[in-house]
Amino acid sequence: QLVKTAELDPRQNYLVGFHPHGVLAAGAFINFCTSASGFSTLFPGITPHLMMLSLWFRVPFFRDYVMSGGLVSSDKESASYVLQRPGGGNMLAIIVGGAQEALDARPGSYTLLLKNRKGFVRLAIEHG
């Protein structure tokens, strides 16, 4: 369940970390790419974007399909593009542990992989 803990200024862009990855990142997808959790009601004026493994963007037609749902490639250039869009109102969600964390998904277990995954912090600092 998505819970609002702060007001977000729609004139700003935001970077959000999501955990756990889980199988197929279903929780992140449901919260940020569909209206099932009421994201747009909780955070009016904020358009969510969820990062997805870059290899999926090489598949013709599937690329266009996932982009229509707010998914963006998980590379630095795509992240920077969303975070520097003028006028604000964008939120980029990064599943911090990535695909590697998905392989460690077990019921009742919360394994967070951060050791070599701190580029999102650098992005947040670079883009304010």
N, CA, C and O atoms as a GROMACS GRO file, in nm:
protein
  512
    1GLN      N    1   0.084  -0.118   0.000
    1GLN     CA    2   0.000   0.000   0.000
    1GLN      C    3   0.088   0.124   0.000
    1GLN      O    4   0.184   0.133   0.076
    2LEU      N    5   0.056   0.216  -0.085
    2LEU     CA    6   0.130   0.341  -0.097
    2LEU      C    7   0.078   0.439   0.008
    2LEU      O    8  -0.042   0.461   0.020
    3VAL      N    9   0.172   0.498   0.084
    3VAL     CA   10   0.135   0.590   0.191
    3VAL      C   11   0.206   0.722   0.169
    3VAL      O   12   0.326   0.726   0.142
    4LYS      N   13   0.132   0.831   0.180
    4LYS     CA   14   0.189   0.964   0.164
    4LYS      C   15   0.253   1.007   0.296
    4LYS      O   16   0.187   1.010   0.400
    5THR      N   17   0.381   1.040   0.290
    5THR     CA   18   0.452   1.083   0.412
    5THR      C   19   0.497   1.227   0.404
    5THR      O   20   0.543   1.283   0.503
    6ALA      N   21   0.484   1.290   0.285
    6ALA     CA   22   0.526   1.429   0.269
    6ALA      C   23   0.457   1.490   0.148
    6ALA      O   24   0.416   1.419   0.056
    7GLU      N   25   0.445   1.621   0.149
    7GLU     CA   26   0.395   1.693   0.033
    7GLU      C   27   0.510   1.706  -0.067
    7GLU      O   28   0.623   1.735  -0.028
    8LEU      N   29   0.482   1.685  -0.194
    8LEU     CA   30   0.584   1.701  -0.298
    8LEU      C   31   0.547   1.820  -0.385
    8LEU      O   32   0.436   1.827  -0.438
    9ASP      N   33   0.640   1.912  -0.399
    9ASP     CA   34   0.620   2.031  -0.482
    9ASP      C   35   0.624   1.990  -0.628
    9ASP      O   36   0.727   1.941  -0.675
   10PRO      N   37   0.514   2.008  -0.702
   10PRO     CA   38   0.512   1.965  -0.842
   10PRO      C   39   0.603   2.047  -0.934
   10PRO      O   40   0.611   2.018  -1.054
   11ARG      N   41   0.671   2.147  -0.881
   11ARG     CA   42   0.767   2.224  -0.962
   11ARG      C   43   0.906   2.163  -0.956
   11ARG      O   44   0.998   2.211  -1.024
   12GLN      N   45   0.922   2.059  -0.876
   12GLN     CA   46   1.052   1.992  -0.860
   12GLN      C   47   1.047   1.853  -0.923
   12GLN      O   48   0.939   1.798  -0.945
   13ASN      N   49   1.165   1.797  -0.952
   13ASN     CA   50   1.177   1.658  -0.996
   13ASN      C   51   1.233   1.579  -0.878
   13ASN      O   52   1.308   1.632  -0.797
   14TYR      N   53   1.196   1.451  -0.869
   14TYR     CA   54   1.232   1.369  -0.755
   14TYR      C   55   1.292   1.236  -0.797
   14TYR      O   56   1.260   1.182  -0.903
   15LEU      N   57   1.381   1.184  -0.711
   15LEU     CA   58   1.439   1.052  -0.727
   15LEU      C   59   1.400   0.971  -0.605
   15LEU      O   60   1.422   1.013  -0.492
   16VAL      N   61   1.339   0.854  -0.628
   16VAL     CA   62   1.290   0.770  -0.519
   16VAL      C   63   1.352   0.632  -0.531
   16VAL      O   64   1.357   0.575  -0.640
   17GLY      N   65   1.398   0.579  -0.420
   17GLY     CA   66   1.448   0.442  -0.416
   17GLY      C   67   1.337   0.349  -0.374
   17GLY      O   68   1.260   0.381  -0.284
   18PHE      N   69   1.328   0.233  -0.438
   18PHE     CA   70   1.224   0.135  -0.407
   18PHE      C   71   1.290   0.004  -0.366
   18PHE      O   72   1.388  -0.038  -0.427
   19HIS      N   73   1.236  -0.058  -0.263
   19HIS     CA   74   1.287  -0.186  -0.213
   19HIS      C   75   1.171  -0.262  -0.151
   19HIS      O   76   1.087  -0.197  -0.088
   20PRO      N   77   1.160  -0.389  -0.162
   20PRO     CA   78   1.248  -0.483  -0.232
   20PRO      C   79   1.209  -0.497  -0.378
   20PRO      O   80   1.099  -0.460  -0.418
   21HIS      N   81   1.301  -0.552  -0.458
   21HIS     CA   82   1.276  -0.574  -0.599
   21HIS      C   83   1.164  -0.676  -0.617
   21HIS      O   84   1.065  -0.649  -0.684
   22GLY      N   85   1.180  -0.792  -0.555
   22GLY     CA   86   1.080  -0.896  -0.568
   22GLY      C   87   1.076  -0.954  -0.709
   22GLY      O   88   1.156  -0.917  -0.794
   23VAL      N   89   0.984  -1.044  -0.731
   23VAL     CA   90   0.970  -1.109  -0.860
   23VAL      C   91   0.904  -1.013  -0.958
   23VAL      O   92   0.795  -0.961  -0.931
   24LEU      N   93   0.968  -0.989  -1.070
   24LEU     CA   94   0.918  -0.901  -1.176
   24LEU      C   95   0.893  -0.757  -1.131
   24LEU      O   96   0.831  -0.680  -1.206
   25ALA      N   97   0.937  -0.718  -1.016
   25ALA     CA   98   0.918  -0.581  -0.964
   25ALA      C   99   0.771  -0.540  -0.968
   25ALA      O  100   0.739  -0.425  -0.996
   26ALA      N  101   0.684  -0.634  -0.939
   26ALA     CA  102   0.540  -0.610  -0.947
   26ALA      C  103   0.495  -0.497  -0.855
   26ALA      O  104   0.410  -0.417  -0.893
   27GLY      N  105   0.550  -0.489  -0.735
   27GLY     CA  106   0.510  -0.384  -0.641
   27GLY      C  107   0.541  -0.245  -0.694
   27GLY      O  108   0.458  -0.155  -0.686
   28ALA      N  109   0.659  -0.228  -0.749
   28ALA     CA  110   0.697  -0.098  -0.806
   28ALA      C  111   0.611  -0.066  -0.927
   28ALA      O  112   0.565   0.047  -0.942
   29PHE      N  113   0.589  -0.165  -1.012
   29PHE     CA  114   0.509  -0.143  -1.131
   29PHE      C  115   0.366  -0.102  -1.095
   29PHE      O  116   0.313  -0.007  -1.152
   30ILE      N  117   0.305  -0.172  -1.001
   30ILE     CA  118   0.167  -0.142  -0.962
   30ILE      C  119   0.158  -0.002  -0.899
   30ILE      O  120   0.063   0.071  -0.926
   31ASN      N  121   0.254   0.034  -0.815
   31ASN     CA  122   0.249   0.164  -0.747
   31ASN      C  123   0.279   0.282  -0.838
   31ASN      O  124   0.220   0.388  -0.821
   32PHE      N  125   0.370   0.265  -0.934
   32PHE     CA  126   0.415   0.380  -1.012
   32PHE      C  127   0.369   0.381  -1.159
   32PHE      O  128   0.371   0.486  -1.222
   33CYS      N  129   0.328   0.267  -1.213
   33CYS     CA  130   0.291   0.262  -1.355
   33CYS      C  131   0.143   0.236  -1.379
   33CYS      O  132   0.098   0.237  -1.493
   34THR      N  133   0.068   0.215  -1.274
   34THR     CA  134  -0.076   0.199  -1.287
   34THR      C  135  -0.142   0.293  -1.186
   34THR      O  136  -0.073   0.352  -1.103
   35SER      N  137  -0.270   0.306  -1.192
   35SER     CA  138  -0.339   0.390  -1.094
   35SER      C  139  -0.397   0.306  -0.981
   35SER      O  140  -0.482   0.354  -0.905
   36ALA      N  141  -0.353   0.182  -0.968
   36ALA     CA  142  -0.407   0.090  -0.867
   36ALA      C  143  -0.385   0.138  -0.724
   36ALA      O  144  -0.469   0.113  -0.637
   37SER      N  145  -0.274   0.206  -0.697
   37SER     CA  146  -0.245   0.249  -0.560
   37SER      C  147  -0.288   0.393  -0.534
   37SER      O  148  -0.274   0.442  -0.422
   38GLY      N  149  -0.339   0.460  -0.635
   38GLY     CA  150  -0.383   0.598  -0.616
   38GLY      C  151  -0.271   0.700  -0.613
   38GLY      O  152  -0.285   0.805  -0.551
   39PHE      N  153  -0.158   0.670  -0.680
   39PHE     CA  154  -0.044   0.760  -0.678
   39PHE      C  155  -0.083   0.901  -0.722
   39PHE      O  156  -0.048   0.999  -0.655
   40SER      N  157  -0.154   0.913  -0.832
   40SER     CA  158  -0.189   1.046  -0.885
   40SER      C  159  -0.281   1.124  -0.793
   40SER      O  160  -0.282   1.247  -0.796
   41THR      N  161  -0.358   1.054  -0.712
   41THR     CA  162  -0.444   1.120  -0.613
   41THR      C  163  -0.362   1.167  -0.493
   41THR      O  164  -0.383   1.277  -0.442
   42LEU      N  165  -0.268   1.083  -0.450
   42LEU     CA  166  -0.183   1.118  -0.335
   42LEU      C  167  -0.084   1.229  -0.370
   42LEU      O  168  -0.055   1.315  -0.287
   43PHE      N  169  -0.031   1.227  -0.493
   43PHE     CA  170   0.071   1.322  -0.534
   43PHE      C  171   0.031   1.390  -0.665
   43PHE      O  172   0.087   1.362  -0.770
   44PRO      N  173  -0.067   1.481  -0.658
   44PRO     CA  174  -0.113   1.547  -0.781
   44PRO      C  175  -0.001   1.631  -0.843
   44PRO      O  176   0.077   1.696  -0.772
   45GLY      N  177   0.005   1.629  -0.975
   45GLY     CA  178   0.106   1.706  -1.046
   45GLY      C  179   0.239   1.637  -1.061
   45GLY      O  180   0.331   1.692  -1.122
   46ILE      N  181   0.253   1.516  -1.007
   46ILE     CA  182   0.378   1.440  -1.016
   46ILE      C  183   0.356   1.322  -1.111
   46ILE      O  184   0.264   1.243  -1.092
   47THR      N  185   0.441   1.312  -1.213
   47THR     CA  186   0.434   1.201  -1.308
   47THR      C  187   0.542   1.100  -1.272
   47THR      O  188   0.661   1.132  -1.278
   48PRO      N  189   0.503   0.978  -1.234
   48PRO     CA  190   0.604   0.878  -1.198
   48PRO      C  191   0.664   0.809  -1.318
   48PRO      O  192   0.596   0.784  -1.418
   49HIS      N  193   0.793   0.778  -1.308
   49HIS     CA  194   0.866   0.701  -1.408
   49HIS      C  195   0.943   0.594  -1.332
   49HIS      O  196   1.003   0.623  -1.229
   50LEU      N  197   0.941   0.473  -1.381
   50LEU     CA  198   1.009   0.362  -1.316
   50LEU      C  199   1.120   0.311  -1.408
   50LEU      O  200   1.098   0.290  -1.527
   51MET      N  201   1.239   0.293  -1.352
   51MET     CA  202   1.350   0.242  -1.432
   51MET      C  203   1.339   0.091  -1.449
   51MET      O  204   1.297   0.019  -1.358
   52MET      N  205   1.377   0.046  -1.569
   52MET     CA  206   1.369  -0.095  -1.604
   52MET      C  207   1.498  -0.136  -1.674
   52MET      O  208   1.561  -0.054  -1.741
   53LEU      N  209   1.537  -0.259  -1.660
   53LEU     CA  210   1.659  -0.312  -1.719
   53LEU      C  211   1.670  -0.274  -1.866
   53LEU      O  212   1.577  -0.297  -1.944
   54SER      N  213   1.781  -0.216  -1.904
   54SER     CA  214   1.800  -0.160  -2.038
   54SER      C  215   1.779  -0.260  -2.152
   54SER      O  216   1.735  -0.220  -2.259
   55LEU      N  217   1.810  -0.386  -2.131
   55LEU     CA  218   1.799  -0.482  -2.239
   55LEU      C  219   1.657  -0.495  -2.293
   55LEU      O  220   1.640  -0.530  -2.410
   56TRP      N  221   1.556  -0.467  -2.212
   56TRP     CA  222   1.417  -0.476  -2.258
   56TRP      C  223   1.382  -0.368  -2.359
   56TRP      O  224   1.284  -0.380  -2.433
   57PHE      N  225   1.461  -0.263  -2.364
   57PHE     CA  226   1.434  -0.154  -2.458
   57PHE      C  227   1.491  -0.182  -2.596
   57PHE      O  228   1.478  -0.099  -2.686
   58ARG      N  229   1.553  -0.297  -2.614
   58ARG     CA  230   1.604  -0.338  -2.745
   58ARG      C  231   1.503  -0.423  -2.822
   58ARG      O  232   1.524  -0.454  -2.939
   59VAL      N  233   1.394  -0.461  -2.756
   59VAL     CA  234   1.293  -0.545  -2.819
   59VAL      C  235   1.191  -0.456  -2.891
   59VAL      O  236   1.120  -0.379  -2.827
   60PRO      N  237   1.183  -0.468  -3.024
   60PRO     CA  238   1.089  -0.383  -3.099
   60PRO      C  239   0.946  -0.398  -3.048
   60PRO      O  240   0.905  -0.507  -3.007
   61PHE      N  241   0.872  -0.292  -3.050
   61PHE     CA  242   0.733  -0.281  -3.007
   61PHE      C  243   0.716  -0.294  -2.856
   61PHE      O  244   0.639  -0.219  -2.796
   62PHE      N  245   0.788  -0.388  -2.792
   62PHE     CA  246   0.781  -0.400  -2.647
   62PHE      C  247   0.834  -0.273  -2.583
   62PHE      O  248   0.781  -0.226  -2.482
   63ARG      N  249   0.940  -0.217  -2.642
   63ARG     CA  250   0.999  -0.091  -2.594
   63ARG      C  251   0.893   0.018  -2.590
   63ARG      O  252   0.881   0.089  -2.490
   64ASP      N  253   0.818   0.033  -2.697
   64ASP     CA  254   0.714   0.137  -2.703
   64ASP      C  255   0.603   0.111  -2.602
   64ASP      O  256   0.549   0.203  -2.542
   65TYR      N  257   0.571  -0.016  -2.585
   65TYR     CA  258   0.466  -0.054  -2.490
   65TYR      C  259   0.506  -0.016  -2.347
   65TYR      O  260   0.428   0.047  -2.275
   66VAL      N  261   0.627  -0.053  -2.305
   66VAL     CA  262   0.668  -0.023  -2.167
   66VAL      C  263   0.689   0.127  -2.146
   66VAL      O  264   0.664   0.178  -2.036
   67MET      N  265   0.734   0.197  -2.249
   67MET     CA  266   0.752   0.342  -2.235
   67MET      C  267   0.617   0.412  -2.218
   67MET      O  268   0.608   0.514  -2.151
   68SER      N  269   0.512   0.358  -2.280
   68SER     CA  270   0.380   0.419  -2.265
   68SER      C  271   0.328   0.406  -2.122
   68SER      O  272   0.239   0.481  -2.081
   69GLY      N  273   0.383   0.312  -2.046
   69GLY     CA  274   0.344   0.295  -1.907
   69GLY      C  275   0.432   0.371  -1.810
   69GLY      O  276   0.414   0.358  -1.689
   70GLY      N  277   0.526   0.451  -1.859
   70GLY     CA  278   0.611   0.530  -1.771
   70GLY      C  279   0.744   0.467  -1.738
   70GLY      O  280   0.818   0.520  -1.655
   71LEU      N  281   0.777   0.356  -1.800
   71LEU     CA  282   0.905   0.291  -1.775
   71LEU      C  283   1.014   0.356  -1.858
   71LEU      O  284   0.991   0.395  -1.972
   72VAL      N  285   1.133   0.369  -1.800
   72VAL     CA  286   1.249   0.425  -1.869
   72VAL      C  287   1.368   0.332  -1.850
   72VAL      O  288   1.374   0.257  -1.753
   73SER      N  289   1.460   0.337  -1.943
   73SER     CA  290   1.579   0.253  -1.938
   73SER      C  291   1.664   0.286  -1.816
   73SER      O  292   1.674   0.401  -1.775
   74SER      N  293   1.724   0.183  -1.758
   74SER     CA  294   1.803   0.203  -1.636
   74SER      C  295   1.948   0.238  -1.667
   74SER      O  296   2.041   0.173  -1.619
   75ASP      N  297   1.966   0.342  -1.747
   75ASP     CA  298   2.101   0.392  -1.770
   75ASP      C  299   2.106   0.538  -1.723
   75ASP      O  300   2.004   0.603  -1.705
   76LYS      N  301   2.228   0.586  -1.704
   76LYS     CA  302   2.247   0.720  -1.648
   76LYS      C  303   2.185   0.828  -1.735
   76LYS      O  304   2.127   0.924  -1.683
   77GLU      N  305   2.195   0.814  -1.866
   77GLU     CA  306   2.141   0.916  -1.957
   77GLU      C  307   1.989   0.928  -1.944
   77GLU      O  308   1.935   1.039  -1.942
   78SER      N  309   1.921   0.816  -1.935
   78SER     CA  310   1.775   0.818  -1.921
   78SER      C  311   1.734   0.879  -1.788
   78SER      O  312   1.640   0.958  -1.782
   79ALA      N  313   1.805   0.842  -1.682
   79ALA     CA  314   1.775   0.897  -1.550
   79ALA      C  315   1.796   1.048  -1.549
   79ALA      O  316   1.713   1.122  -1.499
   80SER      N  317   1.908   1.092  -1.606
   80SER     CA  318   1.937   1.236  -1.610
   80SER      C  319   1.832   1.311  -1.690
   80SER      O  320   1.793   1.422  -1.654
   81TYR      N  321   1.786   1.251  -1.800
   81TYR     CA  322   1.684   1.316  -1.882
   81TYR      C  323   1.557   1.344  -1.801
   81TYR      O  324   1.501   1.454  -1.808
   82VAL      N  325   1.512   1.245  -1.725
   82VAL     CA  326   1.391   1.263  -1.644
   82VAL      C  327   1.415   1.365  -1.534
   82VAL      O  328   1.329   1.450  -1.508
   83LEU      N  329   1.530   1.358  -1.468
   83LEU     CA  330   1.556   1.444  -1.353
   83LEU      C  331   1.586   1.590  -1.389
   83LEU      O  332   1.577   1.677  -1.302
   84GLN      N  333   1.622   1.617  -1.513
   84GLN     CA  334   1.652   1.755  -1.550
   84GLN      C  335   1.545   1.817  -1.639
   84GLN      O  336   1.565   1.925  -1.695
   85ARG      N  337   1.431   1.751  -1.652
   85ARG     CA  338   1.323   1.807  -1.734
   85ARG      C  339   1.275   1.937  -1.673
   85ARG      O  340   1.244   1.942  -1.554
   86PRO      N  341   1.268   2.042  -1.753
   86PRO     CA  342   1.227   2.173  -1.702
   86PRO      C  343   1.080   2.172  -1.660
   86PRO      O  344   0.998   2.100  -1.716
   87GLY      N  345   1.049   2.251  -1.560
   87GLY     CA  346   0.913   2.262  -1.512
   87GLY      C  347   0.882   2.167  -1.398
   87GLY      O  348   0.782   2.184  -1.328
   88GLY      N  349   0.965   2.066  -1.379
   88GLY     CA  350   0.946   1.972  -1.269
   88GLY      C  351   0.828   1.879  -1.290
   88GLY      O  352   0.781   1.859  -1.402
   89GLY      N  353   0.781   1.824  -1.179
   89GLY     CA  354   0.666   1.736  -1.182
   89GLY      C  355   0.696   1.593  -1.222
   89GLY      O  356   0.605   1.519  -1.260
   90ASN      N  357   0.822   1.553  -1.215
   90ASN     CA  358   0.861   1.417  -1.251
   90ASN      C  359   0.924   1.346  -1.132
   90ASN      O  360   1.000   1.406  -1.055
   91MET      N  361   0.891   1.219  -1.117
   91MET     CA  362   0.950   1.137  -1.013
   91MET      C  363   1.009   1.014  -1.079
   91MET      O  364   0.940   0.943  -1.152
   92LEU      N  365   1.136   0.987  -1.054
   92LEU     CA  366   1.204   0.870  -1.108
   92LEU      C  367   1.222   0.770  -0.995
   92LEU      O  368   1.288   0.799  -0.896
   93ALA      N  369   1.164   0.652  -1.011
   93ALA     CA  370   1.177   0.545  -0.912
   93ALA      C  371   1.282   0.446  -0.958
   93ALA      O  372   1.277   0.395  -1.070
   94ILE      N  373   1.377   0.420  -0.870
   94ILE     CA  374   1.484   0.324  -0.898
   94ILE      C  375   1.471   0.210  -0.799
   94ILE      O  376   1.466   0.231  -0.678
   95ILE      N  377   1.466   0.089  -0.852
   95ILE     CA  378   1.466  -0.028  -0.764
   95ILE      C  379   1.612  -0.053  -0.731
   95ILE      O  380   1.688  -0.107  -0.812
   96VAL      N  381   1.650  -0.014  -0.612
   96VAL     CA  382   1.790   0.000  -0.573
   96VAL      C  383   1.874  -0.125  -0.598
   96VAL      O  384   1.984  -0.114  -0.652
   97GLY      N  385   1.825  -0.242  -0.562
   97GLY     CA  386   1.904  -0.364  -0.576
   97GLY      C  387   1.910  -0.420  -0.716
   97GLY      O  388   1.989  -0.509  -0.744
   98GLY      N  389   1.827  -0.369  -0.804
   98GLY     CA  390   1.828  -0.411  -0.944
   98GLY      C  391   1.794  -0.558  -0.964
   98GLY      O  392   1.742  -0.625  -0.875
   99ALA      N  393   1.826  -0.606  -1.083
   99ALA     CA  394   1.795  -0.743  -1.121
   99ALA      C  395   1.865  -0.844  -1.030
   99ALA      O  396   1.812  -0.952  -1.002
  100GLN      N  397   1.984  -0.809  -0.982
  100GLN     CA  398   2.056  -0.900  -0.893
  100GLN      C  399   1.977  -0.925  -0.766
  100GLN      O  400   1.973  -1.038  -0.716
  101GLU      N  401   1.912  -0.821  -0.713
  101GLU     CA  402   1.832  -0.836  -0.591
  101GLU      C  403   1.712  -0.926  -0.617
  101GLU      O  404   1.668  -0.998  -0.527
  102ALA      N  405   1.658  -0.921  -0.739
  102ALA     CA  406   1.543  -1.006  -0.772
  102ALA      C  407   1.578  -1.154  -0.758
  102ALA      O  408   1.494  -1.235  -0.718
  103LEU      N  409   1.702  -1.189  -0.790
  103LEU     CA  410   1.743  -1.328  -0.780
  103LEU      C  411   1.755  -1.374  -0.635
  103LEU      O  412   1.753  -1.494  -0.608
  104ASP      N  413   1.767  -1.280  -0.542
  104ASP     CA  414   1.776  -1.312  -0.399
  104ASP      C  415   1.640  -1.304  -0.329
  104ASP      O  416   1.634  -1.319  -0.207
  105ALA      N  417   1.533  -1.282  -0.404
  105ALA     CA  418   1.400  -1.267  -0.345
  105ALA      C  419   1.353  -1.400  -0.285
  105ALA      O  420   1.348  -1.502  -0.353
  106ARG      N  421   1.320  -1.397  -0.157
  106ARG     CA  422   1.268  -1.513  -0.085
  106ARG      C  423   1.156  -1.465   0.007
  106ARG      O  424   1.167  -1.356   0.064
  107PRO      N  425   1.051  -1.542   0.022
  107PRO     CA  426   0.942  -1.501   0.113
  107PRO      C  427   0.994  -1.476   0.254
  107PRO      O  428   1.068  -1.558   0.309
  108GLY      N  429   0.956  -1.363   0.312
  108GLY     CA  430   0.996  -1.330   0.448
  108GLY      C  431   1.136  -1.277   0.463
  108GLY      O  432   1.180  -1.250   0.575
  109SER      N  433   1.210  -1.262   0.352
  109SER     CA  434   1.347  -1.215   0.356
  109SER      C  435   1.358  -1.081   0.285
  109SER      O  436   1.297  -1.061   0.180
  110TYR      N  437   1.434  -0.989   0.343
  110TYR     CA  438   1.454  -0.858   0.283
  110TYR      C  439   1.603  -0.833   0.270
  110TYR      O  440   1.667  -0.781   0.362
  111THR      N  441   1.660  -0.869   0.156
  111THR     CA  442   1.801  -0.850   0.130
  111THR      C  443   1.818  -0.727   0.043
  111THR      O  444   1.767  -0.722  -0.069
  112LEU      N  445   1.889  -0.627   0.094
  112LEU     CA  446   1.914  -0.504   0.020
  112LEU      C  447   2.057  -0.505  -0.031
  112LEU      O  448   2.151  -0.516   0.048
  113LEU      N  449   2.074  -0.493  -0.162
  113LEU     CA  450   2.207  -0.492  -0.222
  113LEU      C  451   2.245  -0.348  -0.256
  113LEU      O  452   2.189  -0.287  -0.347
  114LEU      N  453   2.341  -0.293  -0.182
  114LEU     CA  454   2.383  -0.154  -0.203
  114LEU      C  455   2.531  -0.137  -0.228
  114LEU      O  456   2.572  -0.032  -0.278
  115LYS      N  457   2.612  -0.237  -0.196
  115LYS     CA  458   2.757  -0.220  -0.197
  115LYS      C  459   2.809  -0.154  -0.324
  115LYS      O  460   2.886  -0.058  -0.316
  116ASN      N  461   2.770  -0.203  -0.440
  116ASN     CA  462   2.819  -0.148  -0.566
  116ASN      C  463   2.709  -0.076  -0.643
  116ASN      O  464   2.715  -0.066  -0.765
  117ARG      N  465   2.608  -0.026  -0.573
  117ARG     CA  466   2.492   0.035  -0.638
  117ARG      C  467   2.460   0.170  -0.576
  117ARG      O  468   2.352   0.190  -0.521
  118LYS      N  469   2.554   0.262  -0.585
  118LYS     CA  470   2.532   0.393  -0.524
  118LYS      C  471   2.525   0.505  -0.626
  118LYS      O  472   2.525   0.623  -0.589
  119GLY      N  473   2.518   0.471  -0.754
  119GLY     CA  474   2.511   0.572  -0.860
  119GLY      C  475   2.387   0.659  -0.850
  119GLY      O  476   2.389   0.774  -0.892
  120PHE      N  477   2.279   0.604  -0.794
  120PHE     CA  478   2.157   0.682  -0.780
  120PHE      C  479   2.176   0.797  -0.681
  120PHE      O  480   2.110   0.900  -0.693
  121VAL      N  481   2.264   0.781  -0.584
  121VAL     CA  482   2.292   0.889  -0.489
  121VAL      C  483   2.364   1.002  -0.562
  121VAL      O  484   2.333   1.119  -0.541
  122ARG      N  485   2.460   0.966  -0.646
  122ARG     CA  486   2.532   1.065  -0.726
  122ARG      C  487   2.434   1.141  -0.817
  122ARG      O  488   2.444   1.263  -0.831
  123LEU      N  489   2.341   1.069  -0.880
  123LEU     CA  490   2.241   1.132  -0.965
  123LEU      C  491   2.156   1.232  -0.887
  123LEU      O  492   2.127   1.342  -0.935
  124ALA      N  493   2.116   1.193  -0.768
  124ALA     CA  494   2.034   1.281  -0.684
  124ALA      C  495   2.109   1.410  -0.650
  124ALA      O  496   2.052   1.518  -0.653
  125ILE      N  497   2.236   1.397  -0.618
  125ILE     CA  498   2.318   1.514  -0.584
  125ILE      C  499   2.338   1.602  -0.709
  125ILE      O  500   2.326   1.724  -0.701
  126GLU      N  501   2.368   1.539  -0.823
  126GLU     CA  502   2.392   1.615  -0.945
  126GLU      C  503   2.269   1.693  -0.991
  126GLU      O  504   2.282   1.802  -1.047
  127HIS      N  505   2.151   1.638  -0.967
  127HIS     CA  506   2.030   1.701  -1.016
  127HIS      C  507   1.947   1.770  -0.908
  127HIS      O  508   1.832   1.808  -0.930
  128GLY      N  509   2.006   1.785  -0.793
  128GLY     CA  510   1.942   1.859  -0.686
  128GLY      C  511   1.824   1.792  -0.623
  128GLY      O  512   1.763   1.846  -0.532
   0.00000   0.00000   0.00000
